[in-house]
Amino acid sequence: MTFYDLDVKSLAGTPGDLARFRGQVSLVVNVASRCGLTPQYAGLEALHRELHASGFNVLGFPSNDFGAQEPGTPDEIATFCQRTYDVTFPIFEKVVTKAGATQSPVYAFLGETGHLPRWNFAKYLLDRQGRVVQFFDSGVTPDDRQLRSAIEQAIAG
């Protein structure tokens, strides 16, 4: 099983269809609207727009796990992302990232790497087959040279 085999829902509650990203490189991020790191949305959107044609996607998973910084409804989250950062990358339903009975299957899968988010905006780089290539903690911003280099290497194959 790979990441692209998981069942998820979109922010609107419809099937999320991760399989459509198979064959592409993805950066999975646990996002939040009321966090000191929320301005990372701008850099994530810039990465998505710049590299999307090369087979790259940012995939956002809202989470209220850290400091209750994503309390909004799906409509509130979508409106915030659109109006504040003009987000075009896919945002999926709100998830639980922390280990336990209510943890999202997405983060159960990602956590098999030995890394779970310790805060909002942790990043997992996935290869074209849906395998985790690298984990980046929340403090690594979208314009970080190490992150950018890892994305470019994954795109190059």
Sequence and secondary structure as in RCSB ss.txt:
>XXXX:A:sequence
MTFYDLDVKSLAGTPGDLARFRGQVSLVVNVASRCGLTPQYAGLEALHRELHASGFNVLGFPSNDFGAQEPGTPD
EIATFCQRTYDVTFPIFEKVVTKAGATQSPVYAFLGETGHLPRWNFAKYLLDRQGRVVQFFDSGVTPDDRQLRSA
IEQAIAG
>XXXX:A:secstr
  GGG   BBTTSSB  GGGGTTSEEEEEEE SSSTTTTHHHHHHHHHHHHGGGTEEEEEEEB TTTT     HH
HHHHHHHHHH   S BB  B  SSSTT  HHHHHHHTTS   SSTT EEEE TTS EEEEE TTS TT HHHHHH
HHHHHH 
